[in-house]
């Protein structure tokens, strides 16, 4: 049976022949600085022909994404392009990027496609990149491009996405989790907190049923305990990403892996809504040890049950299980938007 991406491969191949190499004046030329072995694969296609085909696919995808990203035409999110190529062409990606360039996506782009990754720098020259564009923004080596203007546009784009992830993404995650929690009746909350989901519920695309046991333990439990490891929230966060992409169109600027990390960080801030963790631009909850746990604890000053992250001092209030609570939502969101 044909793959759903076969049609995309054929169109990308035809586009790739028209794109060509930016540094070549005629037909394809061999790279003598890094000669490739002349060997045949199982389908009888030469190694160098497969490489030229894959390079053409990457270039055509890059050109297509440049035309889509109108905000700063000429630059493309590195991780977004990488996710698309790795998903559509897993065999070629594993052979050339992982095998030939030791899993270095940036080295492959610069050596074979004339596309260079320029990381963003905040502050001094030695500071690490803080932008949400993963490794940076990709720019084609065209003499007609003004690099300074493109870099300014990239910085504007990076700030916009960073602010969106810090506030809008957190609000979207809170809204979806509250919808799931308020749709659960009291009996379901008691049962879901101590049961395992079947595999069809776990792996069904966009299924929010994976959140019900977690919400039952953290928001529905009426006694101390109910720990949930951060590691166990990774797959539910991926499922949440399906709904986030439908509600937040700006997430098209983010690749799947980067969006999943940002969602993990936002979800953590939803549960820990009083003493919140820092929302790192790209790390999210992934920077924390996977063995750390969220648990229901007793807040001594107020005598109420809260959700806390181990012994870190980070904690948050829980919503009521029967009806929406405006004070709870206001507390979660913190100060008004204009004061941030």
C-alpha positions in Angstrom: 0.0 0.0 0.0 1.3 3.4 -0.9 2.4 5.7 1.8 0.4 8.9 2.3 3.5 10.9 1.6 4.2 9.3 -1.8 2.4 12.1 -3.5 4.3 14.7 -1.5 7.6 12.9 -2.4 6.8 13.1 -6.2 6.0 16.8 -6.1 9.0 17.5 -3.9 11.2 15.7 -6.3 10.0 17.7 -9.3 10.4 20.9 -7.3 13.8 19.9 -6.2 15.1 19.6 -9.8 14.1 23.2 -10.4 15.7 24.5 -7.2 19.2 23.2 -7.9 22.2 24.0 -5.9 22.8 27.7 -4.9 26.5 27.3 -5.5 26.4 25.3 -8.8 26.3 26.9 -12.2 25.4 23.8 -14.1 24.5 20.2 -13.4 25.1 18.4 -10.1 28.8 18.2 -9.1 30.3 15.8 -6.7 31.7 17.0 -3.4 35.3 16.0 -3.5 35.9 17.3 0.0 33.8 14.5 1.4 33.6 11.7 -1.2 30.8 9.2 -0.8 31.2 5.5 -1.4 29.8 4.3 -4.6 27.5 1.5 -3.4 24.0 0.3 -4.3 21.1 0.0 -1.9 18.4 -2.8 -2.0 16.4 -1.0 -4.7 19.4 -0.5 -7.0 19.5 3.2 -6.6 23.0 4.6 -6.3 24.2 6.2 -3.0 25.0 9.5 -4.6 21.7 9.6 -6.4 19.8 9.1 -3.2 21.8 11.9 -1.6 21.1 14.3 -4.5 17.4 13.4 -4.3 17.3 14.0 -0.5 19.2 17.3 -0.8 16.7 18.5 -3.5 13.8 17.5 -1.2 15.3 19.6 1.7 15.8 22.6 -0.6 12.3 22.5 -2.0 10.8 22.2 1.4 12.9 25.1 2.6 11.7 27.3 -0.3 8.1 26.3 0.3 8.3 27.2 4.0 10.0 30.5 3.2 7.0 31.5 1.0 4.6 30.4 3.8 6.3 32.4 6.6 5.3 35.9 5.6 6.3 37.6 8.8 10.0 37.4 7.9 10.3 36.0 4.4 13.8 34.6 4.0 14.1 32.8 7.3 12.7 29.5 8.5 12.6 27.8 11.9 15.3 25.2 12.0 13.4 22.7 14.1 10.2 23.0 12.1 12.1 22.1 8.9 13.9 19.3 10.6 10.6 17.8 11.9 9.0 17.9 8.5 11.9 16.2 6.7 12.5 13.6 9.4 8.7 12.7 9.4 8.3 12.6 5.6 11.6 10.9 4.8 12.8 8.8 7.8 15.0 6.4 5.9 16.9 9.1 4.0 17.2 11.2 7.2 18.6 8.3 9.1 21.1 7.4 6.3 22.5 10.9 5.6 21.9 13.1 8.6 22.3 10.5 11.4 24.9 8.3 9.5 26.9 10.6 7.4 26.9 13.7 9.7 26.7 12.0 13.1 23.1 13.3 13.8 24.1 16.9 13.2 21.3 18.6 11.3 23.1 21.9 11.1 26.3 20.4 9.6 24.2 18.5 7.0 22.5 21.8 6.0 25.6 23.8 5.7 27.7 21.1 3.9 25.1 19.8 1.4 22.3 22.5 0.9 24.1 25.8 1.3 21.8 26.7 4.1 23.3 28.1 7.3 21.9 28.3 10.8 22.5 31.7 12.5 21.8 31.4 16.3 20.4 34.5 18.1 22.5 36.1 20.8 21.0 38.0 23.7 23.3 40.4 25.5 27.0 39.7 25.1 28.8 37.7 22.4 29.3 34.8 24.7 25.6 34.5 25.8 23.6 31.4 25.0 20.7 31.6 22.6 17.4 32.2 24.3 15.0 32.2 21.4 12.2 29.8 20.7 13.6 29.1 17.2 15.4 26.0 18.5 19.0 26.2 17.2 18.3 29.5 15.4 16.8 30.6 12.1 17.8 29.2 8.8 18.8 31.6 6.0 19.7 30.9 2.4 23.0 32.3 1.1 21.5 34.8 -1.3 23.5 37.9 -2.2 20.2 39.9 -2.5 19.3 39.4 1.1 20.1 42.0 3.7 21.3 39.9 6.7 20.8 42.7 9.2 17.2 43.2 8.2 16.5 39.5 8.2 18.1 39.2 11.7 15.9 42.1 13.0 12.8 40.3 11.6 13.9 37.1 13.2 14.3 38.8 16.6 10.8 40.2 16.3 9.5 36.7 15.5 11.4 35.2 18.4 10.0 37.7 20.9 6.4 37.1 19.6 6.6 33.3 19.9 8.3 33.5 23.3 5.6 35.8 24.7 2.9 33.6 23.1 4.4 30.5 24.8 4.6 32.3 28.1 1.0 33.5 28.3 -1.3 32.4 25.6 -0.1 28.8 25.6 -0.5 28.6 29.4 -4.1 30.0 29.1 -4.9 27.5 26.4 -3.6 24.5 28.4 -5.5 25.7 31.5 -8.8 26.0 29.5 -8.5 22.5 28.1 -7.6 20.9 31.4 -10.4 22.7 33.1 -12.8 21.5 30.5 -11.7 17.9 30.9 -11.8 18.1 34.7 -15.3 19.8 34.9 -16.7 17.1 32.5 -15.8 14.4 35.0 -18.5 13.5 37.5 -17.7 12.7 41.2 -17.7 8.9 40.7 -15.4 9.2 37.7 -13.0 11.2 39.7 -12.8 8.6 42.4 -12.4 5.7 39.9 -10.1 7.4 37.4 -7.5 8.2 40.1 -6.6 4.6 40.7 -7.1 2.9 37.2 -5.0 2.5 34.1 -6.2 3.4 30.7 -6.3 0.8 27.9 -3.9 1.2 25.0 -6.6 2.4 22.6 -7.3 5.4 24.9 -3.6 6.1 25.3 -2.6 6.1 21.7 -5.8 7.5 20.0 -4.8 10.8 18.3 -5.8 13.8 20.4 -7.4 11.7 23.1 -7.7 13.7 26.3 -8.8 10.6 28.3 -5.1 10.3 29.3 -5.5 13.4 31.4 -8.4 12.0 33.5 -6.3 9.9 35.9 -3.8 12.7 36.3 -6.5 15.3 37.0 -8.3 12.9 39.3 -5.2 12.4 41.4 -4.1 16.0 41.5 -7.3 18.0 41.5 -10.0 15.5 42.6 -8.3 13.7 45.4 -9.5 14.7 48.9 -6.6 13.3 50.8 -2.9 13.8 50.9 -0.9 11.8 48.3 -1.7 11.0 44.7 1.7 11.5 43.3 2.2 11.9 39.5 5.7 11.7 38.0 6.7 14.3 35.5 7.8 11.5 33.2 4.2 10.2 33.2 3.0 13.6 31.9 5.0 13.6 28.7 2.6 11.5 26.6 -0.5 13.4 27.8 1.3 16.6 26.9 1.9 15.3 23.4 -1.8 14.5 23.1 -2.6 18.0 24.4 -0.5 19.4 21.5 -3.1 18.2 19.0 -5.8 20.5 20.5 -3.3 23.3 21.1 -2.5 23.4 17.3 -6.2 23.7 16.5 -6.8 26.6 19.0 -3.5 28.5 18.6 -2.6 29.1 14.9 0.7 30.7 15.8 2.0 27.3 16.9 2.6 26.6 13.2 5.9 28.4 13.8 7.0 25.6 16.2 8.1 22.1 15.5 6.5 19.2 17.2 9.3 18.5 19.7 9.7 22.1 20.6 6.0 22.6 21.1 5.8 19.5 23.3 8.5 20.9 25.6 6.7 24.3 25.8 3.4 22.5 26.6 5.1 20.5 29.4 6.3 23.8 30.9 2.9 25.5 30.6 1.1 22.5 32.1 3.5 22.6 35.0 2.7 26.2 35.6 -1.0 25.4 35.4 -0.7 23.0 38.3 1.8 25.1 40.2 -0.2 28.3 39.8 0.9 30.2 43.0 4.6 29.6 43.3 5.3 28.9 39.6 8.5 27.5 38.0 10.3 29.7 35.4 9.1 29.2 31.9 12.3 28.6 30.0 12.2 29.4 26.3 12.9 25.9 25.1 13.4 23.6 28.1 10.0 23.5 29.7 9.6 20.6 32.1 12.2 18.6 30.2 14.9 20.4 32.1 13.7 18.9 35.4 14.6 15.4 36.6 12.0 12.9 35.4 11.8 11.4 38.8 10.3 14.5 40.4 6.6 14.2 41.3 3.6 16.4 41.6 1.6 15.4 44.7 -1.4 16.6 46.8 -0.2 18.0 50.1 -1.6 20.0 53.0 -0.9 23.7 53.0 -0.2 24.5 56.7 -1.0 28.2 56.7 -4.5 27.8 55.1 -5.3 24.2 55.9 -6.3 23.4 52.3 -5.1 20.7 50.0 -2.7 21.9 47.3 -0.5 20.5 44.5 3.2 20.7 45.2 6.3 19.7 43.3 8.4 17.6 45.7 10.4 19.7 48.2 11.0 22.6 45.7 8.6 25.0 47.4 6.6 25.3 44.2 2.9 24.8 44.6 -0.6 25.7 43.3 -4.2 25.8 44.3 -6.8 23.2 43.1 -10.1 24.0 41.4 -13.4 22.7 42.9 -14.7 19.6 41.2 -18.3 20.7 40.8 -18.3 24.1 39.0 -16.0 26.7 37.6 -14.4 29.0 40.2 -13.6 32.5 38.9 -11.2 33.3 41.9 -9.3 30.1 41.1 -8.9 31.1 37.5 -7.9 34.6 38.4 -5.3 33.3 40.8 -3.9 31.0 38.2 -3.5 33.7 35.7 -1.8 36.0 38.1 -1.7 39.7 37.5 -3.6 41.4 34.6 -2.0 41.0 31.2 -1.0 44.7 30.9 1.1 44.6 34.1 3.3 41.7 32.8 
